[in-house]
Amino acid sequence: FFVFYENKTENYDDIIHIYNIMTDEKTIPVELLPIGDDSGGNPLCVSLLPNEDYGKIYFCNHEIENKKTGYLAMSKVANSFEEFLDVLYISN
C-alpha cells in the first residue's frame, strides 16, 4: 500500500515539504524526488537525473543506510512511473 504525496503547503505530506526535509537531512540525493511512501514509511522516489536514469522509480529503505553515500539504501523498482503502476496490479 502506497500513499502518494500532494502538492499542498498546509499538508504534512506535501511533496515539496518532504523533499526539503529529506535532502536537508541528506537521506536522499537532491536528484531524487520523493513521491510517496509505503505503510512502513519507506519513501518511493523518482529520479530527476538528466541522463538515462531520469524517470526511474526507486524504493528507499528507511532502516538501512548506504555506507558509501550515507543516503538511504535504494533499489530500482521500475524504469518509469507507468511501469511502476503496471507492476502494482496483477493483470487478468
N, C-alpha and C positions, 0 to 999 in steps of 0.2 A: 504494500500500500504506500503510495507516494502522495505527498502534498506539494503542489506547485505554488511558488511564491507569486504574490501580486505586486503591482506597482502602485502602492498607495502609501503615502508617507505616514499616515496615522496608524498603520498596521504593523505589529511586531514582525510579521512575515513579509515585510516589504522587501522586494528583491534588491534594491539599492542599499538599504539598511544592512541586510545580511551580507552583501558583497563587501561593504566597507568594514564591517566587523571582522570578517574572515581574512581579508587582505591586511588590515591593520594588525591583527594578531598573528599574521604570517602562517595561517593554517592552510591556505591555498595560494598559488601564484596569482598575480594580477591578471594573467591571461585566461583564467577560468572564471566563468560566471555561474554562481550557484543558482539553480532554477527551481530547486525543490529538495525535499528530504524524505527519507522513509520513516516508518513508525519508530525506529530506533534512534533517529536524529542524525543519520548518515546523509551528508549532502550529495546531491546529484548535480553535476556541473556540465556546462557546455564550454568547449574550447573556443577561444577567440583569437588564437594564434593565426597570424596571416600566412599560413602555409598549408601543407596537406593535412594538418591536424584540425584545421578550422571546422567547427560544427560537430566534432566528435563528442560523444557523451561519456562522462566519467562518473563512476561511483567512488566516493571518498569515505574511507572507514575512519570514523572519528575516534576510534580507540587505538589505532595503530599509526605511528609516525614513521615516515621515510627517514631513515638515519642519515642519508646523504643530503637531503634537501631541507629537512625539518618540517616539511609540509605533511598533511595527512596522506596516508597510503592511498594511492589511486589505482583503479582498474578501469580500462576502457570497456564499456558495455555495449556500445553501438557506434557505428560510423556516421550516424545522423540522428536527428530527433525523430524523423519519420521511422527509421529502422528501430529506434528505441520503443516507440509506441507499438510497432508491429510485434515485437518480442514480448510485450506485456500480455498479449492475448493469444489464446490457442485458436487457430482458425479451424473451422469445421469443414 
